[in-house]
Amino acid sequence: MADDLSLFTRFAQMLGAPEPALKLLSSLLIGYPLLLLHRYTLYRRSPTLQHLFFVVCGLSIGIFNNGYGIIHSMICVVAGWLLLAVMGGTAASVIIANVFQMGYLIIGYYMSSSDSYDIKWTMPHCVLALRLIAITWDMYDG
C-alpha cells in the first residue's frame, strides 16, 4: 500500500503533517523562486510574456494545491471580469460583486463543510473573493 502513495504524500507522512497543509505551505513558498525566475529572466520584457508566465504559474500552483477545486476560482475571476467589462465601475457593479462573490464563498463553505478543520478550495478563495470585490471598488472609486 505504501508503494501506491505519491512522493508528496510520503513526505507529508514522514513529517507528520497533513498533506493539504503541506501543499498549502509549499504553494506559498514556491512563489519566492518563481519571483526570482521572473525578475532575472522576464522583467522588462514583453508584458504579454509576463502575463502568460503569471497565468501559467498561478494555474499550476492552484491545481497543485486545490486540484479541480480551481474551477471555483476561475468561475469567480471570469464573473468579476465580465461584470466590470459590462457594467464598469458603477455602484450597481459594486453591489453585484459583493453579493455574488460573498454568496459564492458562503455557499462553498456550506457545501464543503465537515466536522473537522479542512484545507480546501475555500481557504484561498476567501482571499480571492475579497480581492475581486476590492477591484470592483477600485473601479468605482476611479
N, C-alpha and C positions, 0 to 999 in steps of 0.2 A: 504494500500500500504506500509506503514511503517513497517508492520509486515513481509513483504517479503524481507526486507533488511537484509544483514548479519550483524553480530555483529561488524565486522570491518568497514563496510560501515556506520553504525550508529555512531560509534566512530569518524570516519573522519568527518561526518556531524556535530557532536557535537563540534568538534574542529574548524570547519570551514575551513578544509583543503581538498584539492583534495585527493581522495582515492589513486591514483597512487603515489603521493608524500609521503603520509604516509606509503604506502607499501615499497617504496624505503628506507625511513628513518628507518623503522622497520627492513628491511633486513640488513641494515648496522649495526644497534645496536645489533641485535641478535648474531652477531659474538663474542661479548665480553663474554656473559655467555657460549657460546659454547667453547670459548678458555679456560675458567676456567674448564669446564667439561672435556675437553681433557687433560689439564695439570694435573688435580688431579685424573684422572681415567685411562687414556690411555698412558700417557707419559712414555717412556722407555719400552713399551710393544711391542708386535708383530707389525712390520711395516705393515703387511697386514691388521691387525685390524685397525691401524691408518688410512691407506689409505681408507679402507671401510668407516670409520667414516667421513672422509673428503668428499668422494664422495656422501654419503647419505645426509649429511648436505648441501653440495653445491647444489645438485639437488633439495632438498626440498626447500631451500631458493629461488633458481631460479624459480621453479614452482610457489611458493607463489607470487613472485614479477612479473613474466612475463607470467605465465600461459603456454600455448602451444608455446609461443614465445621462450621458452628454446630450442626448436629444432634447432634454428639458431645457438646457441652457441655450441650445440652438434655436428652439422654438421661441423663447423669450427674447433673444437678441434680434431675430428676424421680425418678431412682432413689434419690438421697440423701434427698429429701423423703419418699418412700414408706417408706423404711427407718425414718426417725425417727417418722413418723406411726404405723407399725405396731408397731415394737419399742421406741420411745422411747430414752432414754439408758441402754442396758444394755451390759454387757461384750460380749455377742454382737453388738450393733449396731456397736460399735467395730471388732471383728474383721471383720465382714462389709463394713463401709465401707472398711477398709484393703485387703482382698482385692479387692473389686470395683473401687474407684477406681484403685488402682495396677495391677491387672490390665488394666483397660480402657486405661490410659495406655500400659503396656508393649506391649500388642497393637497399639495405634495407632502407636507408634514402629516396631514391626516391619513393619506393613503399609504404612507410608508412607515407609520408609527409602529413601534413594538414595545415590549415591556422592558427592554434593555437599551442602553445607550449605543446607538449605531452611527457609524460614519457612512453616510450615503450621499447621494447627489444633492440632497437638500442643504448640506452644510456649506459647500462653496456657492450654491445657488442663492443663499441668503445674501451674500456679499454682492453677487451679480445683480440681484433684484434691486438692491439699494443703489448700485452704480447706474443701472438703467433708468431708475427714477430720477437720479441726480442729473443725468444727461438731459432728460426732458425739462427739468427745472432750469438747467443752464441755457437751453434753447429759449425758454420762456423769458428768462432774465435778459437775454440778448447777449 
